[in-house]
Amino acid sequence: MPSPFTGFLNRHFEEINRHLVSFFTDKTDNADIEAYLYAPLGRFSANAGKRHRPLICMLACQAVGGDFHAAISAAAAIEHFQSAALIHDDIADNGQLRRGEPCMYLTEGEGIAINCGDLALSLVTGSVLDDDSLDDHMKIRLLYELVDMTTRTIEGQALDLGWVRDQRFDLTVDDYLRMATLKTAYYSGATPLACGAIIGRGSNEQVEALRAFGLNTGLAFQIQDDLLNLVGKKEARNKDFRSDITEGKRTLVAVHALAHSSHRDELVQILQSGATDPKVLSRAVEIFEEAGSIDFARDYSFKLTAQAKELLAIIELDNHCKELFMSMADFFVERLS
């Protein structure tokens, strides 16, 4: 049976999807610009995930007493940022599949993909600036949030890429948590919720409580994504299954195992090798399991979820919206079941 949050996402999916795809429809009468820019980015956007980021932005607006649809431009801005981040990230990581389809840089070429990602980035600010329902003060406040989100994500990406490039194996759990908070938690939780609450004219207490809730749940979401890449049943049918091992990613599971496994040298060798052999990837997962690292990461994500719920429980919000946020917290960490 779908959770209340899953039901919420399903109810609004088509509406937000149509709005997002509209940014790439009928934008030029030049056939080449259409073919090299708007069409590939439109196809990428249409091959959607669950759209939780834009929809929780709109839900946060409603939660503090605003109109659900008043936050649609900020919601779109955040999803356009997600598109840009994924397109560029696939190039940096030499990814092969994105949402079950070949990565854009493989189908369109690296230069075209970078350019499409750049357009998506321009829409992060453009979506808000073009919204006539927002006054100038509100636009400036939202742009501050969006620029900060962009900066934090790029900082996190710098750590993630740099650690792999420099073969860093001296990292701590705190190092990982800082990287993942920057790279994922701001744009996956904290900023969407803060922007929605700001548009809904929420109090500072409401805005900051939702931001903190989003940081915790966004971090839990990333940890669960790391786990799904290693042991998820659906992901096991995906050609990019266990790609975090191939790419030598310093996930929470890997960092914990590097500090606690009696097979550390073997694990380092696997993470350095770029291995794609399923037997080698399975061996890495065995090492993770023996070190208790998969259980550690799973338990940590549940701990973050519990803390997030405590933060939100004491804040005055629309009751129905609060229930959906509580369901969202559970949804983020129950995707392995």
Rosetta blueprint (number, residue, H / E / L):
1 M L
2 P L
3 S L
4 P H
5 F H
6 T H
7 G H
8 F H
9 L H
10 N H
11 R H
12 H H
13 F H
14 E H
15 E H
16 I H
17 N H
18 R H
19 H H
20 L H
21 V H
22 S H
23 F H
24 F H
25 T L
26 D L
27 K L
28 T L
29 D L
30 N L
31 A H
32 D H
33 I H
34 E H
35 A H
36 Y H
37 L H
38 Y H
39 A H
40 P H
41 L H
42 G H
43 R H
44 F H
45 S H
46 A H
47 N L
48 A L
49 G L
50 K L
51 R L
52 H H
53 R H
54 P H
55 L H
56 I H
57 C H
58 M H
59 L H
60 A H
61 C H
62 Q H
63 A H
64 V L
65 G L
66 G L
67 D L
68 F H
69 H H
70 A H
71 A H
72 I H
73 S H
74 A H
75 A H
76 A H
77 A H
78 I H
79 E H
80 H H
81 F H
82 Q H
83 S H
84 A H
85 A H
86 L H
87 I H
88 H H
89 D H
90 D H
91 I H
92 A H
93 D H
94 N L
95 G L
96 Q L
97 L E
98 R E
99 R L
100 G L
101 E E
102 P E
103 C L
104 M H
105 Y H
106 L H
107 T H
108 E H
109 G L
110 E H
111 G H
112 I H
113 A H
114 I H
115 N H
116 C H
117 G H
118 D H
119 L H
120 A H
121 L H
122 S H
123 L H
124 V H
125 T H
126 G H
127 S H
128 V H
129 L H
130 D L
131 D L
132 D L
133 S L
134 L L
135 D L
136 D H
137 H H
138 M H
139 K H
140 I H
141 R H
142 L H
143 L H
144 Y H
145 E H
146 L H
147 V H
148 D H
149 M H
150 T H
151 T H
152 R H
153 T H
154 I H
155 E H
156 G H
157 Q H
158 A H
159 L H
160 D H
161 L H
162 G H
163 W H
164 V H
165 R H
166 D L
167 Q L
168 R L
169 F L
170 D L
171 L L
172 T L
173 V H
174 D H
175 D H
176 Y H
177 L H
178 R H
179 M H
180 A H
181 T H
182 L H
183 K H
184 T H
185 A H
186 Y H
187 Y H
188 S H
189 G H
190 A H
191 T H
192 P H
193 L H
194 A H
195 C H
196 G H
197 A H
198 I H
199 I H
200 G L
201 R L
202 G L
203 S L
204 N H
205 E H
206 Q H
207 V H
208 E H
209 A H
210 L H
211 R H
212 A H
213 F H
214 G H
215 L H
216 N H
217 T H
218 G H
219 L H
220 A H
221 F H
222 Q H
223 I H
224 Q H
225 D H
226 D H
227 L H
228 L H
229 N H
230 L H
231 V H
232 G L
233 K L
234 K L
235 E H
236 A H
237 R H
238 N L
239 K L
240 D L
241 F L
242 R L
243 S H
244 D H
245 I H
246 T H
247 E L
248 G L
249 K L
250 R L
251 T L
252 L H
253 V H
254 A H
255 V H
256 H H
257 A H
258 L H
259 A H
260 H H
261 S L
262 S L
263 H L
264 R H
265 D H
266 E H
267 L H
268 V H
269 Q H
270 I H
271 L H
272 Q H
273 S H
274 G L
275 A L
276 T L
277 D L
278 P H
279 K H
280 V H
281 L H
282 S H
283 R H
284 A H
285 V H
286 E H
287 I H
288 F H
289 E H
290 E H
291 A L
292 G L
293 S H
294 I H
295 D H
296 F H
297 A H
298 R H
299 D H
300 Y H
301 S H
302 F H
303 K H
304 L H
305 T H
306 A H
307 Q H
308 A H
309 K H
310 E H
311 L H
312 L H
313 A H
314 I L
315 I L
316 E L
317 L L
318 D L
319 N H
320 H H
321 C H
322 K H
323 E H
324 L H
325 F H
326 M H
327 S H
328 M H
329 A H
330 D H
331 F H
332 F H
333 V H
334 E L
335 R L
336 L L
337 S L
